[in-house]
Amino acid sequence: MLKVTGYPDRYSVAPGETIAFKISLEEADRFEARIVGVVHGDCNPEGPGLKFIHVPTALDGTHPGRKQAGDAGSYMAVDDAPDLGARAFTFLAIVWPTLPGRGEQTLFTQWDPAARRGAGLVCRSDFRR
């Protein structure tokens, strides 16, 4: 597992615009940062190798950090979806299970907590033959 994980709040900015970086630390409370231009990003020993050029900015230096939990994978939540039990519908998922033994993993659900009813499609990777 990575000790430092991060992402920008957007992937491109024009001169004078701002960008924020979201950083999570597994084992520390501070991190070093700087902006670099990537000349070569190929770490293959047969390739040109990694080559970065430092781009000095106000971001350069040490910054405080902390562990920030996040959901891995892709998902979406819809607050006001139509009742899918009211008519036929099609649901398509291409699934590549990468966490065998993790037990039940939800692919799709629609649940009405007030009526305590709904439907779901789950993947179970802990089945026995």
N, C-alpha and C positions, 0 to 999 in steps of 0.2 A: 504494500500500500504506500502511496505517496505520503510524504511527511508534510508537504505544502501543496495545497490545491487552490487554484484561483481562476477567475475569469473576468473579462471586462463587462461593463454594463452595455456597451455597444462595440462593434468591431471596427468602426472607422470614424475618424473625426477630421474636420478641416482645420487649418491653422486658426488658433484663437478659441476653438471649441473645447469643451471639457470632456473627460472620460473618467469613470470611476472603476477601480479594481476591487473585486470582492475576493478576499484571501482567507483561507482557513488553515490553521496550523494544528497538526496532530500532537506535537510534543513540546512546543516552545511557546513563548509569549511575545517574541519579537522576530522580525524578518528583515532582510536586506532587499532593496529593490532598486532597479534601474531600467531604463528603456534601451533596447538595442534594435538595430536594424539587422535583419537576417540576410547575409550574403550567400551563405551555403547552409542548408539545414540537413544535409545528408551525413548521418553519422556512420555510414557504411565504411569499414576500413579500406575498401577498394575505391571509394568515391573521393570527392574533393575534401571531405571532412567538414566539421562545423566551423563556421566563421561568422562572428557577430561584430558589429561596429556600435560602440556606445554612443547614444544620443543624449547629451546632458539635458536634464530637466529638473524641475523642483522636486520631483518624485525621488530622486537619488537619495539613498541613505537608509537608515534603520527606522522601522515603524513598529508600533505595538500590534499584536495580533492575538487571536484566540481560536479555539475550535468552534466551528459553526457547522452544525448538522444540516444535511440536505438529502432530499430523496434522490436516489440514483435512478437512472432510466428515464424513459419518456412517459408522461401521463398528462391527462387533462381532467378538469373538473367543470361541470356545467351546472349552474344554479337552477336554471329554468328549462329543463329538457321535457319534451312531450312524453306522455305515458307510453312507453314502448310495449306494454302489455295490452294496449287497446287495439293493436292491429299487427299484422305480420311485418317483420323487418329482417334485414340481412346484416349480419355482423361478420367482418372479415379480419382475421389477425394472422400474421405470419410470425410464428413463435420459434425462437431459438433458445431453448432452456440452457442457461449458463450457471444456474445455481442448484445442481442436483442435491437432493437430501434436505432442501430448505423447507419442504412441506408445501402446503397449499399457497399458491401465488395467484392473485387476482388478475384476470385479463380484462374483465368488463363487469360492472355491476350497475344496477339501478335499484335503489332501496328507498322505501317510504317509511321513515321512522315512526310517524304517527299511526299508520295502519299496520306497521310491523310486517310488511310484505315487500317482495321485490324479486328480482332475478339476478343471476350472476353466472359468469363463465370463469372457471378457475383451472389452473394447470397444477397437477400434482406430480412431482418428480420423485416421490418416495415410494412408489408402488412396488410390489413384490411380484415376481413371476412365479 
